[in-house]
Amino acid sequence: MLVLGIQGSPRRKSNTAFLLSSFMAEAAKMGAATHTIEVCRHNIEPCKEITVCERKGFCPIKDDMDPLVYPLLRRADIVVTATPIFFYNTPAQLKALIDRSQTLWARSYRLKLTDPGRRWRRGFLLALGATRGQNLFEGLDLTMKYFYDAVGASYEGSLTYRRIENPGDMAKHPTVLQDVKTEAGKLLGPLLGRRKVLFACKENACRSQMASAYAQYLAGDKLDVLSAGSAPGEAINPMIEEVMQEKGIDM
């Protein structure tokens, strides 16, 4: 199981970073593999509304979204997004990543391709803000609802904290560690008992990829699916991408 963390704060040792790292540490304790993307440390350009993604299913902007972010979003079983509040939403750097998820939305809703993990992937939000305003998280909540739909995940809930402003405030919060432990248990628990299945061949470029995609699509709540090759090829056979599209499955 892969838990992907998306850290949206521009600060390295921020309250947001503490909150996400606490969640990821709890996930690791439970046996999950974890990976964190610190958005501000990557080259992610804003969406330029070129609309190539809606016609061809890929984004023509060449930056870290393609070799890093898109593949991790597709591999992850759980996506946890952590952000401070900037003007009732996310910082611009994180918003750029969210806007660029339009490519994955287009593959699903325009090209009618089904991500094999879509039915089982889960999304969760960690957020904090400096004020106590009643509507502090309303704009963010809507943004995350549609972000998770775009990346093929169900929006399972959130942990949100008000009046977190000074360095160290999150670490001093009296309930945060127990909050994280409780929510991580709810989120990961149903997936922890899955049997691991490995489909292997020589190049991992055709049959093992097809088999793993079908297994994930049909039984992703019961199986933790992997594919591998003894002498892996550099890319999957383009023919299987075409063949699987006929079945509506996105490789």
C-alpha positions in Angstrom: 0.0 0.0 0.0 1.3 3.4 -0.9 0.3 6.5 1.0 1.2 9.7 -0.9 1.5 12.9 1.1 1.3 16.3 -0.7 2.9 19.0 1.4 1.6 22.4 0.3 3.3 24.9 2.6 6.1 27.0 1.3 8.0 26.6 4.6 10.2 23.6 5.2 9.6 23.3 9.0 6.1 24.6 9.1 3.1 23.7 11.2 1.7 22.0 8.0 4.9 20.0 7.6 4.6 18.8 11.2 1.0 17.8 10.7 1.7 15.8 7.5 4.8 14.2 8.8 2.9 13.0 11.9 0.3 11.5 9.7 2.8 9.8 7.5 4.8 8.4 10.4 1.5 6.9 11.7 0.9 5.3 8.3 4.4 3.9 8.2 3.9 2.4 11.7 0.8 0.6 10.3 2.9 -1.0 7.5 2.2 1.3 4.6 4.9 2.6 2.2 5.0 6.4 2.2 6.2 9.1 -0.1 5.9 12.9 0.4 5.9 15.5 -2.3 7.0 19.0 -1.0 5.3 21.0 -3.7 7.4 24.1 -3.4 10.6 22.1 -4.0 9.4 21.1 -7.5 9.0 22.8 -10.8 5.3 22.8 -11.3 3.9 25.4 -13.7 0.4 26.7 -13.5 -2.2 25.4 -16.0 -2.1 27.4 -19.2 -5.5 26.2 -20.5 -4.0 24.8 -23.7 -6.7 22.1 -23.6 -4.5 19.5 -25.2 -5.3 17.3 -22.2 -9.0 17.3 -23.0 -8.4 16.3 -26.6 -5.4 14.0 -26.3 -5.2 13.0 -22.6 -1.8 14.5 -21.8 -0.4 17.8 -20.6 2.1 19.4 -23.0 3.8 21.4 -20.3 7.2 19.8 -19.6 7.8 20.0 -15.8 7.7 17.7 -12.7 4.0 16.8 -13.1 4.8 14.3 -15.8 7.8 12.3 -14.6 6.8 12.5 -10.9 3.4 13.7 -9.8 1.0 12.1 -12.3 2.6 8.6 -11.8 2.6 8.9 -8.0 -1.1 10.0 -8.0 -1.9 6.9 -10.1 0.2 4.5 -7.9 -1.1 5.7 -4.6 -3.8 3.9 -2.6 -4.3 6.9 -0.4 -3.5 10.6 -1.1 -3.2 12.9 1.9 -3.0 16.7 1.1 -1.7 19.1 3.7 -2.0 22.8 3.4 -2.1 26.1 5.3 -4.9 28.5 4.4 -4.0 31.4 2.1 -7.0 33.7 1.5 -9.4 30.9 2.3 -7.7 28.4 0.0 -4.4 26.8 -0.8 -1.0 28.5 -1.5 -0.5 29.2 -5.2 2.1 26.4 -5.6 -0.3 23.7 -4.4 -3.1 25.2 -6.4 -1.0 24.9 -9.5 -0.7 21.1 -8.9 -4.4 20.9 -8.3 -5.2 22.8 -11.5 -2.9 20.5 -13.5 -4.9 17.5 -12.3 -7.3 18.5 -15.1 -5.3 16.1 -17.3 -6.4 13.2 -15.2 -10.0 14.5 -15.1 -9.9 14.7 -18.9 -8.8 11.1 -19.3 -11.7 10.0 -17.2 -14.5 12.3 -18.2 -13.6 13.4 -21.7 -11.8 10.2 -23.1 -13.9 7.9 -20.9 -10.9 5.9 -19.6 -11.1 4.3 -16.2 -8.1 4.5 -13.9 -7.9 0.9 -12.5 -7.4 2.3 -8.9 -10.2 4.8 -9.1 -12.8 2.7 -7.3 -10.6 2.1 -4.3 -8.3 5.1 -3.9 -9.0 7.4 -1.0 -8.2 11.1 -0.3 -7.9 13.0 2.9 -7.2 16.6 3.9 -5.0 18.1 6.6 -5.4 21.9 6.9 -4.7 24.7 9.3 -5.3 28.4 9.5 -4.4 31.4 11.7 -7.9 32.8 12.3 -10.9 31.4 14.1 -13.4 32.3 11.2 -16.4 30.0 10.9 -16.0 29.8 7.1 -12.2 29.3 7.2 -12.2 26.0 5.4 -15.3 26.2 3.2 -13.5 27.2 0.0 -10.7 24.7 0.5 -13.3 21.9 1.1 -14.9 22.5 -2.3 -11.5 22.6 -4.0 -10.4 19.3 -2.4 -13.7 17.7 -3.3 -13.2 18.2 -7.0 -9.4 17.7 -6.8 -9.9 14.2 -5.4 -12.6 13.4 -8.0 -10.1 14.5 -10.7 -7.3 12.2 -9.4 -9.7 9.3 -9.0 -10.1 9.2 -5.2 -13.0 9.4 -2.8 -12.9 12.3 -0.4 -12.9 10.6 2.9 -12.7 13.6 5.3 -10.4 16.0 6.9 -8.6 17.2 10.0 -8.7 21.0 10.3 -7.2 23.3 12.9 -7.9 27.0 13.6 -5.7 29.6 15.3 -2.4 28.0 14.3 -0.1 30.9 13.5 3.2 30.8 15.2 6.1 28.3 14.7 5.5 25.2 16.8 1.8 25.8 17.4 0.8 22.6 15.8 3.3 20.5 17.8 1.9 22.1 21.0 -1.7 21.2 20.1 -3.1 19.0 22.9 -5.0 16.5 20.7 -3.2 16.5 17.3 -1.2 13.2 17.7 -4.3 11.3 18.9 -6.4 12.9 16.1 -3.8 11.7 13.5 -3.7 8.2 14.9 -7.5 7.9 14.9 -7.9 9.2 11.4 -5.0 7.2 10.0 -6.6 4.1 11.5 -9.9 4.7 9.9 -8.3 5.5 6.5 -5.8 2.7 6.3 -7.5 0.0 8.3 -9.9 -1.4 5.7 -7.0 -1.7 3.2 -4.4 -3.3 5.5 -5.7 -6.8 5.3 -5.5 -7.1 1.5 -3.5 -10.0 0.0 -0.5 -9.0 -2.0 -0.4 -10.3 -5.6 2.6 -9.9 -7.9 2.3 -10.4 -11.7 5.7 -11.0 -13.2 7.1 -11.5 -16.6 10.4 -10.6 -18.3 10.0 -7.0 -19.4 6.9 -6.0 -17.4 5.8 -4.2 -20.5 2.7 -6.2 -21.6 1.0 -9.2 -20.1 2.0 -8.5 -16.4 0.8 -4.9 -16.8 -2.5 -5.9 -18.3 -3.0 -8.6 -15.6 -2.2 -6.2 -12.8 -4.5 -3.5 -14.2 -7.5 -5.9 -14.4 -6.8 -7.2 -10.9 -6.7 -3.7 -9.5 -9.8 -2.7 -11.3 -11.8 -5.8 -10.3 -10.6 -6.4 -6.8 -8.6 -3.5 -5.5 -10.4 -3.5 -2.2 -9.2 -7.1 -1.6 -5.8 -7.2 -3.4 -2.7 -5.1 -3.1 -1.5 -5.5 -6.7 2.1 -5.2 -8.1 3.7 -6.0 -11.4 7.4 -6.6 -12.1 9.9 -7.9 -14.6 13.2 -9.8 -14.4 14.6 -7.5 -17.2 12.2 -4.5 -17.2 11.7 -2.6 -20.4 11.9 1.2 -20.5 8.2 1.6 -21.3 5.0 -0.4 -21.7 4.2 -1.8 -25.1 2.1 0.9 -26.8 -0.1 -1.7 -28.3 -1.5 -2.7 -24.9 -2.4 0.9 -24.1 -4.5 0.9 -27.3 -6.0 -2.5 -26.6 -6.9 -1.7 -23.0 -8.5 1.6 -24.2 -11.0 -0.6 -26.1 -12.0 -2.0 -22.7 -12.1 1.5 -21.2 -9.1 0.9 -18.9 -6.5 3.6 -18.7 -2.9 2.3 -18.7 
